[in-house]
């Protein structure tokens, strides 16, 4: 590289890629004149960036909460047979995907602010890319299936009782989700590689990079747009339609409740409660992944993105990066605060405050007009979230 030559390297992250979060910089040819800000296009040493100290701390919190929260969820599901309901199966599938991200990706990508060059080799570069792509795909598909399940339970309960919502079908659906998620993660895994970047004649660093140089710009743009449509916009649109149909159905049935027995009303309330909990998980997903998608679409489709890259976009990018991983640790927290059953299980196994579960079940049984319905309602009660 000539002394006056300036090389531009668009280093970024999109929540599905594992490489240095160093922003968008220009490297001067002499390699000795570094500025203390990236706004003017100069390379900024790691020790001079605030994110070098802030982001690893955030990842430590994400790792601890995600490991304990998702690990406990999986243990609860395995330990307690009464928790293995159909909606809970999808939730545990979510937890398993998040757990893989926590143990298989976070320990490595959390150090990209500590180490200037990717130190883990090509295999872990591809592996961490695969786990993250796999988890994001599995998450959105599990949430979509959860929404479909809640739509059937509320709007078409007879269809559910006919056997179409059986646990066997649910397990098959979860397996299919994981297989499809694995297939969708193959391109990013296959094309990820260690890109050697020369800072000067005597110094080079390696970046775990997902887009081959000879496939730009069409391949990055295709992948960014495909991920946004297939793993965000289209699933959330389907989910929005399903919840709109559920709301319309509930509004219509609330007008004419005469002649409906207490058993039906209790079952309906239980299903609505589960639907609300699922909605909380969906909102968390939408909020956590939106900033990352916005940044990636702007960076790869705006004709002047490189020239307009500023402190705002740098901070926005890092925010999206962190939020994408936050989603892997927030679901157990959301379940703890929104579900009395899960909260009781968390309290029992994490805080050793065991609660007599019969109190919860009997509180449901007291609403029955006669003992003839108790067996059915007991089954419904223990399978509630």
VEXZAKOL-623695 format. One line per 2 residues: their letters; for each residue x, y, z of N, C-alpha, C. Coordinates in steps of 0.1 Angstrom, whole numbers. Each point is the difference from the previous one (the first is absolute). Last residue first. Example, Ala and Ser with C-alpha at 12.3 -4.5 7.8 and 13.67 -1.06 7.14 Angstrom:
2
sa) 128 -22 71 9 11 0 -8 11 8; 3 -57 -1 -9 12 0 9 12 0
END
This chain:
385
xx) -498 -217 309 13 6 2 -1 8 13; -30 -44 -7 1 14 -3 14 5 2
xx) -17 -45 8 7 3 -12 1 14 -4; -22 -17 39 14 -3 2 7 2 -14
xx) -47 8 2 7 8 9 15 -2 1; -30 -27 -26 2 13 -6 8 9 9
xx) -13 -42 17 10 -2 -11 3 13 -7; -33 1 33 13 -3 6 11 -1 -11
xx) -45 3 -13 6 13 3 13 -2 7; -24 -39 -11 3 8 -12 7 13 3
xx) -17 -26 36 11 -7 -7 5 7 -12; -38 16 24 13 3 7 11 -7 -7
xx) -50 2 -8 10 6 -9 14 1 5; -38 -17 25 0 -8 -12 11 5 -10
xx) -15 19 44 12 -8 -1 2 -8 -13; -25 49 3 -2 -13 5 13 -8 -1
xx) -3 46 -12 -13 -1 6 -2 -14 6; 48 27 -3 -8 -10 -7 -14 -1 6
xx) 40 26 15 -9 7 -9 -10 -9 -7; 35 -15 29 -10 6 8 -10 8 -9
xx) 40 -21 -16 -11 -9 2 -11 6 7; 40 24 -6 -7 -2 -13 -12 -8 2
xx) 29 6 36 -6 13 -3 -8 0 -13; 25 -38 13 -13 1 7 -6 13 -2
xx) 43 -7 -18 -10 -8 -7 -13 1 7; 36 22 19 -3 6 -13 -11 -8 -7
xx) 16 -16 41 -7 12 2 -4 6 -13; 28 -37 1 -14 -4 0 -9 13 3
xx) 49 0 -2 -7 1 -12 -15 -3 1; 37 19 36 -10 -11 -2 -8 2 -12
xx) 50 20 5 -14 3 3 -9 -12 -3; 56 14 11 -10 -9 -6 -14 3 5
xx) 48 22 -4 -12 4 7 -11 -8 -6; 49 4 -13 -4 -10 10 -12 4 9
xx) 23 21 -40 0 6 13 -5 -8 11; 5 -16 -46 10 9 1 2 6 14
xx) -34 -33 -12 13 -5 -3 12 10 1; -47 12 11 3 -13 7 15 -5 -3
xx) -18 39 -21 2 3 15 4 -13 7; -12 -3 -46 13 7 2 3 2 15
xx) -42 -18 -11 11 -10 -2 14 7 1; -38 27 5 0 -9 11 11 -10 -2
xx) -9 29 -35 6 8 11 2 -10 12; -23 -15 -38 15 0 -2 7 7 12
xx) -47 0 2 5 -14 0 15 0 -1; -23 41 -5 1 -4 14 5 -14 1
xx) 10 37 -39 -7 -13 2 2 -4 15; 19 41 -18 -13 -1 -7 -8 -13 3
xx) 46 12 16 -9 11 4 -14 -1 -6; 34 -33 -11 -1 1 15 -10 11 4
xx) 10 -6 -46 -9 -10 5 -1 1 16; 30 29 -21 -14 4 -4 -10 -11 6
xx) 46 -8 4 -4 11 9 -14 4 -3; 19 -33 -28 -2 -5 14 -5 11 9
xx) 12 15 -44 -12 -9 1 -3 -6 13; 40 27 -12 -12 7 6 -12 -9 1
xx) 45 -10 -20 0 -2 15 -13 6 6; 11 0 -47 3 -14 4 0 -2 15
xx) -5 43 -22 -12 -8 -2 2 -14 5; 36 31 -1 -9 1 12 -13 -9 -2
xx) 31 5 -36 4 -10 10 -9 1 13; -7 32 -34 -2 -13 -6 3 -12 10
xx) 9 45 12 -14 -4 2 -3 -13 -6; 43 19 -6 -2 -4 14 -15 -5 2
xx) 12 18 -42 8 -12 2 -3 -5 14; -19 41 -12 -7 -11 -7 8 -13 3
xx) 20 39 16 -12 -3 7 -8 -12 -6; 38 16 -22 4 -8 12 -12 -3 8
xx) -7 27 -38 4 -14 -4 4 -8 13; -10 45 5 -12 -7 -3 3 -15 -4
xx) 35 30 8 -6 -3 13 -13 -8 -3; 23 15 -38 9 -8 8 -7 -5 13
xx) -22 32 -27 -1 -13 -5 9 -10 7; 3 45 14 -14 -5 2 -1 -14 -5
xx) 40 23 -9 -1 -5 14 -14 -5 3; 10 -2 -51 3 10 10 0 -6 14
xx) -2 -7 -58 1 -7 12 6 9 11; -9 10 -47 -9 5 10 2 -7 13
xx) 24 -13 -40 3 14 2 -8 6 12; -8 -44 -13 13 1 5 4 14 3
xx) -42 -10 -20 1 -4 14 14 2 6; -26 11 -44 11 8 7 2 -4 14
xx) -33 -22 -28 12 2 -9 11 8 6; -36 -34 24 2 14 -2 12 3 -9
xx) -10 -44 14 -9 4 -11 1 15 -2; 24 -25 34 2 -7 -12 -8 5 -12
xx) -2 18 45 14 0 -3 2 -6 -14; -44 3 19 6 13 -3 14 -2 -5
xx) -21 -39 15 -7 5 -12 6 14 -4; 15 -18 40 5 -8 -11 -6 5 -13
xx) -15 20 41 14 4 -4 5 -8 -12; -43 -11 17 0 14 -6 14 4 -4
xx) -5 -41 22 -5 -1 -13 0 14 -7; 12 -3 46 10 -6 -9 -5 -1 -14
xx) -30 17 32 11 9 -2 11 -6 -9; -39 -28 13 -2 11 -9 12 9 -3
xx) -5 -38 32 7 -2 -13 -2 11 -10; -18 0 46 14 -3 1 7 -1 -14
xx) -48 7 4 8 12 5 15 -3 0; -30 -35 -11 -1 10 -10 8 12 4
xx) -3 -36 30 7 -4 -12 0 12 -10; -26 5 39 15 0 3 8 -3 -12
xx) -46 -5 -4 4 15 0 14 1 3; -18 -43 2 1 5 -14 4 14 0
xx) -8 -20 41 12 -6 -6 2 5 -14; -40 12 22 12 7 7 13 -5 -7
xx) -40 -21 -13 1 13 -6 12 8 6; -12 -42 19 7 -2 -13 2 14 -7
xx) -25 0 39 14 -3 3 8 -2 -13; -46 6 -3 6 12 4 15 -2 3
xx) -26 -37 -11 2 8 -11 6 13 3; -13 -29 35 12 -5 -7 3 8 -12
xx) -39 11 23 12 3 8 13 -5 -7; -42 -10 -19 3 14 -2 13 4 8
xx) -17 -43 7 6 1 -14 4 14 -3; -23 -9 40 13 -6 1 7 2 -14
xx) -45 13 4 9 10 7 14 -6 0; -33 -28 -18 3 12 -9 9 10 7
xx) -15 -37 25 10 -4 -10 3 11 -10; -33 9 33 14 -2 6 10 -5 -10
xx) -45 4 -14 6 13 3 14 -1 6; -25 -39 -7 4 5 -13 7 14 2
xx) -19 -21 38 11 -8 -5 6 6 -13; -40 17 20 12 5 6 12 -7 -5
xx) -43 4 -33 3 -5 14 14 5 5; -37 23 -36 13 -7 1 4 -4 14
xx) -40 26 -14 -1 -15 -2 13 -7 0; 2 51 -12 -11 -6 7 0 -15 -4
xx) 30 36 -16 5 -11 9 -11 -7 7; 10 38 -40 -10 -10 2 6 -12 8
xx) 27 37 -10 -13 7 -1 -11 -10 4; 46 -13 -4 -3 7 13 -14 7 0
xx) 18 -23 -39 -5 -9 10 -3 7 14; 19 25 -36 -13 -5 -4 -6 -9 11
xx) 44 16 6 -10 11 1 -14 -5 -3; 36 -30 -5 -3 3 14 -10 11 2
xx) 16 -9 -44 -8 -11 5 -4 2 15; 29 31 -20 -13 1 -6 -10 -11 5
xx) 46 -2 12 -7 11 7 -14 2 -5; 27 -32 -21 -4 -4 14 -7 11 7
xx) 17 9 -42 -11 -9 -1 -5 -5 13; 39 26 -2 -11 9 -3 -13 -9 -2
xx) 41 -22 7 -5 7 13 -12 9 -3; 20 -22 -37 -6 -10 9 -5 7 13
xx) 24 27 -31 -13 -4 -5 -7 -10 9; 44 12 10 -10 12 2 -14 -4 -5
xx) 35 -31 -7 -4 0 14 -10 12 3; 19 -3 -43 -9 -11 2 -5 0 14
xx) 32 31 -10 -12 4 -7 -10 -11 2; 43 -7 16 -7 9 8 -13 5 -6
xx) 28 -29 -26 -5 -7 12 -8 10 9; 21 19 -38 -11 -9 -3 -5 -7 12
xx) 37 30 6 -12 6 -4 -12 -9 -3; 43 -20 16 -6 12 8 -13 4 -5
xx) 29 -35 -19 2 -2 14 -5 12 9; -3 -2 -49 -4 -13 4 1 -2 15
xx) 11 43 -20 -13 -5 -5 -4 -13 7; 43 18 9 -10 10 4 -14 -5 -3
xx) 37 -24 -16 -1 -2 14 -11 9 6; 11 4 -46 -7 -13 3 -2 -2 15
xx) 24 38 -15 -14 1 -3 -7 -13 3; 46 0 6 -6 10 9 -15 1 -2
xx) 26 -27 -30 -1 -6 13 -7 10 10; 8 16 -43 -9 -11 -1 -2 -6 14
xx) 33 32 -5 -13 6 -1 -11 -10 0; 45 -14 -1 -4 6 13 -14 6 0
xx) 16 -19 -41 -2 -10 10 -3 7 14; 10 27 -39 -13 -7 -1 -2 -10 11
xx) 38 32 -12 -9 3 12 -12 -9 0; 42 -23 -2 -7 13 3 -3 7 -13
xx) 24 -42 7 -14 -1 -2 -8 13 4; 49 -9 3 -4 -2 -14 -15 -2 -2
xx) 19 5 44 3 12 -7 -5 -2 -15; -23 -27 41 12 0 -8 1 12 -9
xx) -25 -5 48 -3 3 -14 13 0 -8; -4 -6 50 -9 -9 -7 -2 1 -15
xx) 41 6 41 -8 8 -10 -9 -9 -8; 38 7 43 -10 -10 -4 -11 6 -8
xx) 52 18 5 -14 3 3 -9 -12 -5; 56 15 13 -10 -9 -7 -14 3 5
xx) 49 30 -6 -9 -6 9 -10 -8 -8; 54 24 -4 -13 -5 -6 -9 -5 11
xx) 51 28 -10 -11 -3 9 -13 -4 -8; 43 18 -18 4 -9 10 -11 -5 9
xx) -6 32 -36 9 -10 -5 4 -11 9; -46 23 11 12 6 -6 9 -11 -5
xx) -44 -10 12 0 14 5 12 8 -5; -27 -45 -20 13 6 3 -2 15 5
xx) -32 -47 0 0 14 -3 14 6 4; -27 -50 -11 12 7 5 0 14 -4
xx) -40 -37 9 5 10 -9 12 7 6; -28 -48 6 9 9 7 6 10 -10
xx) -50 -24 -6 14 -3 -1 8 10 8; -53 -20 -17 8 7 9 14 -4 0
xx) -36 -20 -27 8 11 -6 8 9 11; -28 -39 12 9 -4 -11 9 11 -4
xx) -34 8 33 11 -8 5 10 -3 -11; -40 23 -12 9 9 9 12 -8 5
xx) -33 -25 -24 8 10 -9 9 8 8; -28 -32 24 11 -5 -8 7 10 -8
xx) -41 3 29 13 5 5 12 -4 -8; -45 -14 -9 1 15 -3 13 5 5
xx) -11 -45 9 2 2 -14 2 15 -4; -10 -12 45 13 -5 -4 3 2 -14
xx) -43 9 15 9 10 5 14 -3 -3; -33 -32 -11 -1 12 -9 10 11 5
xx) -5 -37 28 7 -4 -13 0 11 -9; -22 7 40 14 -1 3 8 -4 -13
xx) -48 0 -1 5 14 2 16 0 1; -23 -41 -1 0 6 -13 6 14 1
xx) -7 -22 40 11 -6 -7 1 6 -14; -37 13 25 13 5 6 12 -5 -7
xx) -42 -17 -12 1 13 -4 13 7 5; -12 -43 16 4 -1 -15 3 14 -5
xx) -18 -3 43 14 -4 0 5 -1 -14; -45 10 5 8 11 5 15 -4 -1
xx) -32 -33 -10 1 10 -11 9 12 4; -10 -31 34 8 -7 -10 3 10 -12
xx) -29 12 35 14 2 3 9 -6 -10; -49 17 -16 6 -10 9 14 3 3
xx) -37 22 -27 9 7 9 7 -10 10; -34 -14 -32 10 7 -8 10 7 9
xx) -40 -24 14 12 -8 0 11 7 -8; -46 14 13 -1 -11 -10 13 -7 -1
xx) -5 40 26 -5 -12 7 -1 -12 -9; 12 42 -19 10 -5 9 -4 -13 7
xx) -31 22 -27 11 -5 -8 11 -6 8; -35 23 22 -4 -14 -5 10 -6 -9
xx) 6 45 15 3 -10 11 -4 -14 -4; 8 48 -23 -5 -13 -5 4 -11 10
xx) 9 45 11 -9 3 -11 -7 -13 -4; 34 -1 35 -10 11 3 -11 0 -10
xx) 37 -30 -5 -6 -3 13 -11 10 3; 25 5 -40 -8 -12 0 -8 -2 13
xx) 32 35 -2 -12 3 -8 -9 -12 -1; 40 -6 22 -9 8 8 -12 4 -8
xx) 34 -23 -22 -6 -9 11 -10 8 8; 26 24 -32 -10 -9 -6 -7 -9 10
xx) 35 26 16 -11 8 -3 -11 -8 -8; 40 -21 10 -7 3 13 -12 8 -3
xx) 29 -8 -36 -8 -12 4 -8 2 13; 29 34 -13 -11 -1 -10 -9 -12 3
xx) 39 6 26 -9 10 3 -12 0 -9; 36 -28 -10 -7 -5 12 -10 10 4
xx) 27 13 -35 -9 -11 -5 -8 -6 12; 34 33 8 -12 6 -7 -10 -11 -4
xx) 40 -14 21 -8 8 9 -12 5 -7; 33 -25 -25 -9 -8 9 -9 8 9
xx) 32 23 -27 -11 -6 -8 -9 -9 8; 37 20 21 -9 10 -4 -12 -5 -8
xx) 35 -30 13 -8 5 12 -10 10 -5; 32 -15 -31 -9 -11 3 -10 5 11
xx) 36 28 -12 -10 0 -11 -11 -11 4; 36 3 29 -8 12 1 -11 0 -11
xx) 31 -36 2 -9 0 12 -9 12 0; 33 -3 -35 -11 -10 -1 -9 1 11
xx) 39 26 3 -10 5 -11 -12 -9 -1; 35 -14 27 -7 10 7 -10 7 -10
xx) 29 -33 -18 -9 -6 10 -9 11 7; 35 13 -31 -12 -6 -7 -10 -6 10
xx) 39 18 18 -6 10 -7 -13 -5 -7; 28 -30 22 -9 7 9 -6 12 -7
xx) 31 -24 -26 -11 -9 4 -10 7 9; 41 22 -14 -10 0 -10 -12 -9 4
xx) 32 25 38 1 -9 -12 -12 0 -9; 10 26 42 -5 -13 2 1 -9 -12
xx) 9 50 10 11 -9 4 -4 -15 0; -9 52 -24 -7 -12 4 9 -11 3
xx) 13 51 8 0 -9 -11 -8 -13 5; 5 35 30 -1 8 -12 -2 -9 -12
xx) -16 -8 52 11 -4 -10 -2 7 -13; -31 10 33 12 -2 8 13 -3 -8
xx) -45 4 -16 4 13 4 12 0 9; -19 -40 -17 4 8 -11 4 14 3
xx) -18 -37 29 14 5 1 5 8 -12; -44 -21 4 1 10 11 14 5 1
xx) -12 -36 -29 -2 13 -6 1 11 10; 5 -45 15 10 3 -10 -2 15 -6
xx) -29 -21 33 13 1 6 11 4 -10; -47 -5 -15 4 12 8 14 0 6
xx) -18 -38 -26 3 12 -7 5 12 9; -16 -45 14 8 -3 -12 5 12 -7
xx) -28 0 41 12 -8 3 9 -2 -13; -41 26 -2 8 4 12 13 -7 2
xx) -30 -13 -35 7 13 -3 8 4 12; -27 -37 5 11 -3 -9 8 12 -3
xx) -39 4 25 11 -6 8 12 -3 -9; -40 15 -20 7 11 7 12 -5 8
xx) -28 -32 -21 8 8 -10 7 11 7; -28 -24 28 12 -9 -5 8 8 -10
xx) -40 20 15 10 0 11 13 -8 -5; -39 -1 -27 6 13 0 12 1 9
xx) -25 -38 1 7 0 -12 7 13 -2; -30 -4 35 13 -7 3 9 -1 -12
xx) -43 18 -6 8 9 9 14 -6 3; -32 -26 -23 6 10 -9 8 10 8
xx) -23 -32 24 10 -7 -8 7 10 -10; -37 14 28 13 -1 7 11 -6 -8
xx) -45 1 -17 7 13 0 14 0 7; -25 -40 2 4 3 -13 6 14 -1
xx) 7 -26 46 -12 3 -9 5 4 -14; 23 -17 44 2 -3 -14 -12 1 -8
xx) 7 5 49 3 12 -7 1 -2 -15; -8 -35 33 -12 8 -2 3 13 -7
xx) 35 -30 12 -8 -5 -11 -12 8 -2; 49 12 21 -15 0 3 -8 -4 -12
xx) 49 2 -1 -3 -4 13 -15 -2 3; 18 18 -41 4 -14 1 -5 -6 13
xx) -8 46 -8 -7 -8 -10 3 -15 1; 24 31 27 -14 0 4 -8 -9 -9
xx) 44 9 -12 0 -9 11 -15 -2 5; 9 32 -34 1 -13 -5 -1 -11 11
xx) 0 45 13 -12 -3 -8 0 -14 -5; 39 17 21 -11 -3 10 -13 -4 -7
xx) 36 15 -26 3 -13 6 -10 -4 9; -4 43 -18 -3 -11 -10 3 -14 5
xx) 11 37 29 -14 0 -3 -4 -11 -10; 46 6 13 -8 -4 11 -14 -1 -4
xx) 30 15 -33 4 -13 4 -9 -6 12; -6 45 -15 -4 -10 -10 3 -14 4
xx) 15 36 27 -15 -1 0 -5 -11 -9; 47 9 0 -5 -5 13 -15 -2 0
xx) 20 19 -39 4 -14 2 -6 -5 13; -7 45 -9 -8 -8 -9 4 -15 2
xx) 26 31 23 -13 0 6 -9 -9 -8; 42 8 -17 1 -8 12 -13 -1 7
xx) 4 28 -37 -1 -14 -4 2 -9 12; 3 46 7 -13 -3 -4 -1 -15 -4
xx) 42 17 9 -8 -1 12 -14 -3 -3; 29 8 -36 3 -13 7 -8 -2 13
xx) -5 42 -24 -7 -11 -6 4 -14 6; 21 42 15 -15 -1 3 -6 -13 -5
xx) 47 13 -8 -2 -2 14 -15 -3 4; 14 10 -45 10 -10 4 -3 -4 15
xx) -22 37 -21 -7 -13 -1 9 -12 4; 16 46 -2 -8 -3 12 -6 -14 -1
xx) 47 13 -24 -14 0 -3 -8 -4 13; 49 2 -5 -6 14 -1 -15 0 -3
xx) 29 -40 1 0 6 14 -6 14 0; 5 -24 -42 -10 -6 9 -1 7 14
xx) 16 28 -44 5 -12 8 -10 -4 10; -11 23 -48 1 3 15 5 -12 7
xx) 2 23 -53 -1 -12 8 2 4 15; -22 34 -36 13 -6 4 -2 -12 9
xx) -35 31 -19 5 -11 -9 13 -6 4; -27 35 22 7 6 -11 6 -11 -9
xx) -25 -11 39 -9 9 -8 8 5 -12; 15 -28 38 -2 -6 -13 -8 9 -9
xx) 35 12 42 -14 -1 -4 -1 -6 -14; 41 12 22 -7 -5 11 -15 -1 -3
xx) 43 -6 -35 -7 10 6 -9 -6 12; 49 -14 -25 -14 -4 4 -6 11 7
xx) 46 -12 -30 -8 12 4 -14 -5 3; 34 -30 -16 5 6 13 -9 11 5
xx) -2 -27 -43 -3 -8 12 4 6 13; 3 12 -50 12 -1 8 -3 -7 13
xx) -35 7 -34 11 -9 -4 12 -1 10; -52 10 15 11 7 -7 12 -9 -3
xx) -53 -13 6 13 -2 6 10 8 -8; -56 3 12 10 1 -11 14 -2 7
xx) -53 -17 16 13 8 1 7 0 -13; -47 -15 29 4 2 -14 12 10 0
xx) -15 -36 41 -6 12 -7 5 0 -15; 9 -34 34 9 11 0 -5 12 -8
xx) -9 -50 18 -9 11 0 7 13 1; 13 -52 -19 3 11 8 -10 11 -2
xx) -18 -48 -8 13 6 -4 1 13 8; -39 -38 -13 10 1 11 13 5 -5
xx) -57 1 -12 13 -2 -5 10 2 12; -48 7 0 1 -14 -5 15 -2 -4
xx) -13 42 18 -7 -9 9 0 -15 -5; 23 37 -22 -14 0 -2 -8 -10 9
xx) 49 33 -7 -6 -12 4 -15 0 -2; 51 23 -19 -13 2 6 -4 -13 6
xx) 40 27 -32 -2 -10 10 -13 3 8; 25 16 -47 -13 1 7 -2 -11 10
xx) 44 26 -23 -5 -14 4 -13 2 8; 39 28 -34 -13 0 7 -5 -14 3
xx) 50 28 -11 -8 -12 -3 -13 1 9; 41 35 -21 -10 -2 11 -9 -12 -4
xx) 53 22 -13 -13 -7 -4 -9 -2 12; 45 20 -3 -11 9 0 -13 -7 -3
xx) 41 -24 2 0 8 12 -13 9 1; -2 -47 -27 8 12 -1 -2 9 12
x) -4 -55 -2 -8 12 0 9 12 0
END
